[in-house]
Amino acid sequence: MISIEAMEAINKYFPKESKELIEKGMEKGMEKGMEKGREEERLEIAKSMKNFGYGIQEISRLININIKEIEKL
């Protein structure tokens, strides 16, 4: 992690590049967060399906989740 002083120096001497790096970092962070949210949602759906009596093979095929992950639920 970069210190605050280092970030301030980068902002002072490279304002355009700094802004671009911050924007790229934010985009990448949002992408990772969205992917994690989608994965959590798929696991919740798989868990519900398992509770309703669907077979593990069927859940894996329908939601495209690894069988081992479904067994953990």
MODELLER restraints for C-alpha pairs under 7 A, 6 or more apart:
rsr = mdl.restraints
at = mdl.atoms
rsr.add(forms.Gaussian(group=physical.xy_distance, feature=features.Distance(at['CA:10:A'], at['CA:18:A']), mean=6.47, stdev=0.5))
rsr.add(forms.Gaussian(group=physical.xy_distance, feature=features.Distance(at['CA:11:A'], at['CA:18:A']), mean=5.61, stdev=0.5))
rsr.add(forms.Gaussian(group=physical.xy_distance, feature=features.Distance(at['CA:42:A'], at['CA:63:A']), mean=6.92, stdev=0.5))
rsr.add(forms.Gaussian(group=physical.xy_distance, feature=features.Distance(at['CA:46:A'], at['CA:59:A']), mean=6.29, stdev=0.5))
rsr.add(forms.Gaussian(group=physical.xy_distance, feature=features.Distance(at['CA:46:A'], at['CA:70:A']), mean=6.78, stdev=0.5))
rsr.add(forms.Gaussian(group=physical.xy_distance, feature=features.Distance(at['CA:47:A'], at['CA:73:A']), mean=6.03, stdev=0.5))
rsr.add(forms.Gaussian(group=physical.xy_distance, feature=features.Distance(at['CA:56:A'], at['CA:67:A']), mean=6.57, stdev=0.5))
rsr.add(forms.Gaussian(group=physical.xy_distance, feature=features.Distance(at['CA:56:A'], at['CA:70:A']), mean=6.68, stdev=0.5))
rsr.add(forms.Gaussian(group=physical.xy_distance, feature=features.Distance(at['CA:57:A'], at['CA:67:A']), mean=6.94, stdev=0.5))
rsr.add(forms.Gaussian(group=physical.xy_distance, feature=features.Distance(at['CA:60:A'], at['CA:66:A']), mean=6.07, stdev=0.5))
rsr.add(forms.Gaussian(group=physical.xy_distance, feature=features.Distance(at['CA:60:A'], at['CA:67:A']), mean=5.84, stdev=0.5))
